[in-house]
Amino acid sequence: MTFLNPANLWFLSFLIIPIAFHLLNLLKNKKEDFSSLILIKELKQTSMRNVKLKKLILLLLRILGIIFLVISFSKPVTNGFLHNWSVPEIDSRLYIVIDNSASMGAKNKGKTFLERSKHEVSSLIPEFKKNALISIFQTCPPKMIFEGYSDDINIKKAIKSVKQTESFDNIWNTTGSFINRNKINEKLKECILFSDLMHPTDSLFSKSINNFIDWKFYFIQPEIIEENLSIKNMSFVNRVNTLQQLSKVNTRVQNKSVSPRKNIPLELLFNNQRVGQVISEFSSNIEKEFQFQAYPIAEGILQSKAIIPIDSYLSDNSWYHTVPVMRQINCGIIGKSREEVQILEVILKSIDPNKEFLNIESRIQPSLNRLFLDEFDMVIIYNCSGLTKQSVKDLDNFTKEGGGLIWFEGETSELPNHESLYELLNFPRSTDTINSGQGFFSTEISTEESDLLQNIRVKDINKELPKVFKYIKTETNKDHMIHWNLNNMDPFLIEFSNGGGDIFYFSSILNLEWNDLSIRGLIIPLMYKLLILAGTDEMNTSSIFVDDVKWISLQESKLKNIWEVLSPSGQKEMIVPDYDLEGIQITMTNELGIYEVFSNGEQITSFPTKLHNLEYLTNHLNQDDINKFIPKDQFRIIPMDKNTSSSFAEIRHGKSLWKFFLYASIFIFLIETIVGLPNKKNLNKI
């Protein structure tokens, strides 16, 4: 037990008063007059020993009463978190960190966790002495919103300025960076963290903070939300999406409620039109996956959205996705002879005889010393020769900016600078040319996980697989996806990526001396699918987490256009393109939803933002979890409720005991009064 006002203990010197009176009474002789000797007999029945004992009891009661009263005035408390701190004038430093990430938007009792946290911050400020220097921070974006003393009139305004976000904050790293901002010389160092604290850190947290052992931490947590459904994921099964093909959409929903949820509707929207709905029951802590099938609404960018009914946490009630639906693809064909280019032209014209979505440009280049690919969405390079380091750099820039590449490998002796392909574009390494002799190599789809050859529109794909007479043997790595094998397990078709661009690599060319793929019915639907995968705007439409930076690749001819970005809430922002890197960088992505990109007022593309994986509601950290990276004598966990401020005061300084001692002193003085009353029976006898 310690005292907040120990100076009042000097009043214990008043104990000398009852002791002095008691001693004086013992020394003083009293003369009693008796009217008759008969009363002496009555005195014999009264024990003098009892009289002395009664006086001693009265003395003890008076001493205890005074002691308890003085202790009450000295504000006694049990040993608290700061049991060594009893001097009010000590220099102290207080850091208050307010978590305003997405998960703090969860609601309970009509208010979000953030709203309740801001209220509790205001309630706790008076608990600190006027000489305590206070710094208040928000986590999203990380910044200090106030620094000063508790009596500063701007402190409430600063607390109100903290706004709810949809962001992820990495609460531990952020808190550590706040503490290390400045050198702190104050003797008492405290940090109060208002957060739901759902995910632990490691020992690096303590190692990253200067003089960590001197800090005291208070973690003020809201309660766990008992009713919550969330959409954990939505993805398109199809890599190719066209108006004529059903799009398959997988959606996963989790019930984090403590009880089952019945008759919950899950809806799928394409371009704000409902295209699917399912109503289901969800058991507690169970995930369910659903698959919708629907035709895209229109060409261009398909904006999709999965939604469930609104509950206590809005941020996980929806999931956004955008995919390109084929519109027009600028395709380049590059070969070293007219005959080689012509066979590819025939195939592409068979795919799009009316030139509705394919814009084809052919180039005859016997030697690939330079490649100018700015106007293409994707390019087919067939049996190239004379490849230079500069042309490889051109391919590297093209694919990194989202361009697609279909590569047919010919004689390896024709490629003196193949090493550049391995280093820059991660190409499979060519080792030898293999001839089958009098026989042939059959081919087979390598794995069921390969989606490239799935749903190819042929009657029987096994009968359409080609025979291979000659091919280039290659060495692959872990980044290469092998879709198609020869029967000796050498790869025939490989997929890999470079930056934002997809690359499809054939180890054999479309020549009857090499294989019979060109006369198989498989070639048309296969090339169609490769064109869509390589030529559509997958990189520009891919999703990002809220607050991440989005890069949009642009064609050189459109760089001088006026570029604008429309946020989900309807706010428009003009973006200046990067002329060197040929694209725009979008940094203001702090909303959850779909952002639309416009060029000269015309929508060019769009992309969605999604909730960070660590912002989905889960169990909060407990004492044992935090003790793994912070010693138990350096932190306390305080539940956020209507008594938060009083609980904080009791934990910080210990539980106040002054009322107990005050009531005890009153009770003792009451007993003393009763014990000190004269005996009426004896008086009557006298």
N, C-alpha and C positions, 0 to 999 in steps of 0.2 A: 504494500500500500504506500502511495506517495500523496503529497499535498500540492495542490495548485497554488494555494496562498499560504505557504509555510510561515510567513511573517506573523500570522495571527496566533501561532502557537505560543507566543510570549504571554498570552492571556492566561496560560496555565499557572503563572505565578500567583493568580488570585486564589489558588488552592490554599494559600497560607491563611486565608480568612477563616474558613470553617475549622481548620486545625487549631488556630489561635483561640477561637471561641470555645472549642472543646477543652483545651488545656486550661483556660481561665476558669471554666466551670468546675474543673477538677480541683483547682487550688482554692476556690472560694468556699468558706464554711457558712452554711445556712443555719439560722436559729429558728426552731419551730416551737410555737406555743401550744401546749396541750391543755385543754380544759379539765381533763381527768386522766388519771393514770390508767384507766381502763383501755384508752386508745393505744397504749404501748403494746397490749396484746394483739391488737389489729396489725401493728407494724411487724410483729414477728411472723405473721402469715405472708407478708410481702417480702420476697427475697430481694436483698440488696444487690445480689449478683445479677438478677434480671434487669434491674435498673441500669446498672453499668453496661450490660450487654446491649440494652436498647439504645443508650447514648452512643455506643460504638457503631452500631448499625446505622444510626442517623448520620454519624460522621462519614461513614463509607458511602452512603447514598448521596450525601451532598458533594463528596469528592468526585464520585462517578458522574453525577449530573453535570458538574462544572467541566470535567474532562470531555465528556461527550459533546457538550455545547461548544467548547472551544474547537474541538476536532471538526464539528460541523461547519463552523465559520472558516476553517482553514481549507475547505473543499477537498476532502479526501477522495482518492480514486484508487481503484485496483491498478496493479502494474499493467500498463498498456504497451502498445507497440513502441512508443517513445518513452520507455520507463526511465531512461537516463536523462530525459529532458524535462527540467522543471523550472528553468530560468526564463521568464517571458521575454527578456531583452536579448536573447541569443539571436545572432544573425542566421536567417534561414532562407532557403530558396525552394520555391514550389513550381513544379511543371505540371500542367494539366493538359492531357491529350484527349481530344474529342474525336472519336471514330465516326466519320460521316460517309463511310463506304456504303455500298448497295444494301448489305444485309441489315444495316441499322435502320432501314426503311420499313422493317417488319413492324406490324401494329399489334398492340395489346391494350385493352382497356381504353380504346378510342384514340390512343396517341402512339406515334412511332417511337422506337427506341431512341432515336436521335432527339426528338422533342423532349422526352423525359430526361435524357442525359443533360440537355442544356438547362432544364429547370433545376436539376440537382446540382449542377456546377454553381449556379447562382446561390443555391442554399448553402453550399459548403464554404464559399468565400468568407463569410463572417467568422468561421471557425479559426481563421488564421490572424495572427497579430498584425498590426499596421506596419511593422518593420519587416514583414516577410515579402520578399520580391517575388512576384507571381508572373509566370509566362504561360500563356494559353495557346495551344496549337490545334489545328485541324489536320486531318490526314489526307483529304482528297480535294484539291491538290495539296501536297504537304506545304504548310506555311504557318508562320506565327501570326496570330490575329490580335494579340495583346501582350504588353509587358508593362508592368507597373505595380502599384500597391493596392490593397483591398479597398481602400477608400476612394479610388479613382472613379470618377463619374462615367468614364468611357467603357468600363468593364462590361456592363450589361449590354451595351450596344454591340460590343465585339462578340459576345456570346450569341446574340441574336443573328449575327451575320453568317453563322455557319449554316450552310445549305445542304440538303440531302442530295447525294449523287448516286450514279449507277456504277461507280468505279470500284476497283480493287486497290487496297492500300498497303498490303504487306506490313501489317501493323507493327511487327517487332522491329524490322529494319528501319521503318520510319521513326519509331520512338527512339531507337538508338541514335539515329542521325540528329534528332532534336536535342537530345541530351548533350551530344558532343559539339553542338554549335559554338558554344563559348566556354571559356575556362570559368569554372565555378569555384569561388573561394569561400562561400558561406559554410559554416560548420554543419548545419542541418540541411540535408538534401532529400526532398520528397518528390515523388512522381505519382500522380493520380491518372489512371487510364480508364476512360469510359468506353467500353467496347464489349461486344458479345464474345470475343476471344474463342473462336471455334477451332483454330488450328495452331499447333505448337511450333516452336522454333527449336534451336539447338544451343549448344554451349557457346556458339559464336556470338550470341546476343550479349552475354556477360563479358566476353572478351573484347567486344567492340566498344564498350563504354568505359571511359576514363574513370578511375577510382570507383569501380562498380560496387565495391564492398561498402562504400559510404552511403549508398542510396537505399531509401525505403520506398517500396512500391505498394500502391493500393489499386486493386483491380475491381472496378465497380461494374457488375454484370447484370443485364436484364434477364428475366426468366426465359425459358425455352418456349417457343411457340408450339402449342399443342395441336393446332389445326393447320396443316400446310400440305398442299399438293403442288408438285413442280414438274415442268417439262424439262427433262434432263438432256434431251438431244432430238434433233430432227435432221434427217439426211436423205438425199435423193439416191436411190439405188442405181438409176440410169446415169451413165456418164454422158450419154447422148440424149438430148431432149428436142424433139421435133413436134410439129403440130399433129402429125399423123400417128404418133406413138404415145401410148399411155405412159405417163410418168409415175413411177413407184416411189412413194415417200414413206420412210420408216420414222416413227415417232415413239419416244420412250417417256413414260410418265411414272413418277414415284410418289407414293403416299408416305409422308413423314408424320402423319397425324397419329395420335395415340389410340384412335378408334377407327373402325372401317368407315369409308365414305361411299355412299350409294348414289346411283343415278347421276354420275358425273359426266357431262358432255365434253368431248374433245372434238374440236372443229379444225378443218384445214381450209385455208383461203388461198386462192390464186388471184393476184391483182385485186384484192379486196372483194372477191366473189367467192362465196362458200361452195366448195366442190366436194366436200366430204364431211361426215359427222359420225361419231360412234358414241354410245352411252354405255358406261361400264361401272362396275363396283370395284373399289380398291381396298384390299385388306391393309391393315396397319404395317408400315415399314416394308411394303412390297412394291416392286417395279413391274410395269406391264409395257409390252411393246406392241404397237399397232402398225399396220401397213395400209396406206391409202393408195388408190389408183385413180388417176384423173388425167384428162387431156389438157395440155397448156391452153391458156385463153387466147394468146396472140403471139406473134413473132416478137423478137427483141429480148428484153430482160424480163424473165418471169419472177415476180416478187411474191413469195409464198410466206404464209404465217400459220403457225399452229397455236391455238389458244384453248385454255381451260377457264372455268369460272373464277372470278376474283375472290381471293381469300385474304388472310392476314399479311401475306407477302406478295406484292404485285409483280416484282421484278422477275420471278420465275414462273409466271402464269402464261408466258408467251415465248415463242422462238421464231426468229426470222431467218429467211434463206432466200438467196437470189441465184438463179442459174440462167445462162444464156440459152435462148431458143433460136435456132438457126434463122438468120436473116440473109446476109450476103458475106461470102468469104473471098478475099482477094488471094488467089493462089498462083504461085510461080513454079514453073517447071524448068529445071536447069539440067542439060545433058550435053555431052560432047559431040553428038551427031544428030542429024535430023531424024534418022530412023529410030534412035532411042527415045527421043522426045515424042515422036508420033504415037507410039504405043500408049504412052501415058495420056496423051490428048484424047485418044479414042476412048479410053476407060473413063476419063472425067466427063467427056461429052455424053457418054452413056448414062452417067449418074444424073446429069442436069442438061438434057437435050435442048431445053428452052431458055437456058442461061438465066434462070430465075434467081439462083443464089450463088452461083460460081462465076467469078470473074477471073478468067485464066489468061496468064501471060507466059509465053514460052521463050526461053533463051538458049541459044546454041553457044556453048563456051568450051572449046577443046581444052583450054587451060584455065583453071580457076585461080588466077592471080589476085582478083578482087571480086567481092560480092556486094552489090548494092540492093538491099532488101527492104528499104524503108517503106515502100508502098504495099508490101505483102503482109497478110495475116499469117500465112503459112507457106512453106516452100518445099518442093520435092527435088532432091538432088539425086541424080541417077548416074551411077557408074562414073564418078568424076575422076579427073586426072589433073596433074599440074597444080595441086593444092599448095598454097603458100601460107606462111605464118600470118600474113595480113588477112587473107581470106578466112582463116580460122578465127581471127579476132572479130571479123565481121559477123561470122556465125555466132560467136559468143555473145556479142552485143545484141544481136537479133533475138536469140532465145531468152536471154536474161530479161528482156523487155516484154516477154510474153509471146513471142513468135513461135509457131510450131514448125517442126522439121520432120519430114519423112525421108529416110536415107536408104538407098539401095547400094550395097557394097559390091564393087567389082574387083578386078585384079589388084592385090595389095602392092604389087610392084609399081603401080601407077601413082602411089601416094608417098612421095619422099618426105613429106612433113607430117606424117601421121602422128608423131609424138605430141604435137600441139593439140591435136584432138583429144588425146588422153588427158593431158594436163589441164586444159581449159574447159572442155565440154564433157569430161568423164565418159568418153566413148569406150566401148569394149575394145580390147586390144586384139588386132588382127595378127594371127601367127602363121597361117599357111592356107594354100588353096587345095581343097580336097576334091578329087574326082571319084565317082562311083565305079568307073570302068564300064563293064558290060551290064551292070545292074543299076539299082537306084536306091535312094534313101526315102523311106516313107516318113510322114510327119504326124504328129499328134499334139493335141492341146495339152500344155504342160501341167496345169493344175485347175481344179474346180474354182479356186479363188480368182483366177483370171477372168475378168469381166469383159475383156476386149472381144473375144470370140463367142460370148454368150449372146443369145437372142439374134444371131445373124439369120437373116431371112432367106434360108435355103431349106429345101425339103429334108435332106439328110446330110449334115455337115461332114460326117465320117466318109461319105462317098465323094465329097468335094475336096478333100484334103489332097494337096498336090504331091507329085513325085519329084524328088530333087536329085539331079545328076551331078551338080557341081555347086560348091559353096565355099565361103570363107570361114575357116575355123577361128573362133574368137575365145578370148578369156574374159569372163564377166566378174563383177564384184557385187557386194551386198546391196548396192544402190540400184542394181539393174533388175527389173521385173521381166522374167522370161515368160512370154505368153505362148510360144509355139516352139516345139522341139522337133529335131530329127529323131529317128528311132534309135540312134546311137547316143542320144541325150545331148548332142551339140545343139546350141540355140539356133532357131531360124528367124524368130521375131522377138526383139527386145524393146522394152520401154524404159526410159529414164528421163530425167529432167535436168534443166540447167536454168537456174533462176526461176522465172515464171513460165518458161516454155517447156512443152512436152516434146520429146524426141522419140521417134519410132525407127528402129534400125532393122533392116532386112539383111541377112548374111548371104543373100543370093539375088541376082538381078532378074528382071522379067524377060528372059530369053530362053527359047526352047532348048538350047544347049545346056542351060543351067537348071531349069525346072519347067514344069507345065502349068504353073499357076496362072499364066496369062490366058489360058484357054479353059480354065475352070470357072464354073458359075459362081464360085466363092469370091472371085476377085472384085466384082462390082460392089456387093454389099460391104465387103471388107474395106475397100478404099473409101467408100462413103462414110463409114464409121470413123476411119482414121482422119479424114478431112474435117469432120465435125469436132473430134477431140483435139486435133492440132490447131484448128483455125478459129475456134470460138474463144470468147473473152473470159476464160476461166480465172485468170489471175486477177483481172480488174473486178470481177464479181465475187471473189472469195471473201469470206467473213473475217472480221477481226474482233478482238476483245474491246470493250468500251475503253476509250482513252488511248488506245494504241494508234500508231501512225499508219495511214493508208497511202500506198503508192499506186497511182494510176498511170499506166504507160500510154503514150500518145503517138500518133503518126506525125512525122515531121511537118507535113503539110498543114496540120491543124494546130500547131503550136501558137500561132498568132491569133487564134480565135479567142473570144471572151469566154472564160471558164468560170462556172459557178457551181456551188454545192448547196443542195437543199437538205436541211436536217429533218429528222422525223417530226419535230415540233413545228416545222415550217419556216425556220430561220435560214436566210440565204446569205452565203458568203462568197465573195469573189476570190479566186485563186490565181496567182501568177505562176505560169509554167516554168519549169527548169529547162532552159533551152539546151544546156549541155547534155543532161541525162534524158531529155525528151519525155517529160512526164510532169505530173502535178503531185504534190505532197499535201495530204489533208491531215491536219493535226487536231482540229476541233471535232472530236468524235466522242463527246461526253454523254451522248444520249443513247438509249436503247431503242433500236429500230432499224429502218432502212434509209440510207443516205442516197440521194439521187444527184448525178453529175450531168451538167448541161454544158453544151458548146454552142455559143451564139443562140441561146434560147432553146436549143433542141436537146432532148435527153439522149445522152450517149451511153451511159452505163449506170449501174447502181450497185451498192454493196451493203450488207447488213453488219450491225454490231451485235455482239452477244455477251451475256453475263459471264464474268470470270468463274472458272470452275470452283474456286474457293469462296465464292459469295453465295453459294447455295446453303440453306440453313441445315445445320447439323448440331450434334451435342456440343455444349460448351466445355471448355477446359475446367478441370477440378483441381483441388489442392495437390493431389499426387502428380497430375500432368505438369503443372507449372514447376513443381519442386524438382523436376528432372533437369531444369536449366537455371533455376533461381533458388538459392538456399531458402529454407522455410522461415528463417528468422529475418528475411529481408522483404517479405511480401505478405499481404493479407487480401483475401477475397471478400468483397462486401456485396450482398444482393441489392439490386435496385428496387426499392419499394417505397412506401409512404414514410418510412422511418429511416431513410438512407442517411440523412444528415446526423441524426442522433446516434445511429449505429456507428457512423464514421467517427464521431467524437469519442464514443466509448472505446472503440478499438484503438484509436490513436493515443488517447491519454489514459485509457482505462475506464472502468465503469464508475460513475459518480456515486459516492456513498454518503453525501452530506445529509440527505433527507433521512437516511436510516439513523444516523447519529443524532439528528435533531429530534426525531420522534422518540428515540431511546432516552434522551435527556429529559424530555417532557414527561415521559412515563416514570422515570426515576424520581423526578421532583414530586410527581403525584403520589408515588409510594411513600416518599419521605414525609409528605404532609399527613398522610393517613397514619403512618407509624408514629409521628410526633404528636398526634392528638392525645390529650389527657384521658385517663381511664375514668369514665363517668361513675362507675360503681364505687371506685375508691373515693371519689369526691363526695358522693352521697353519704358514704359511711362517715366521712369527716364532718 
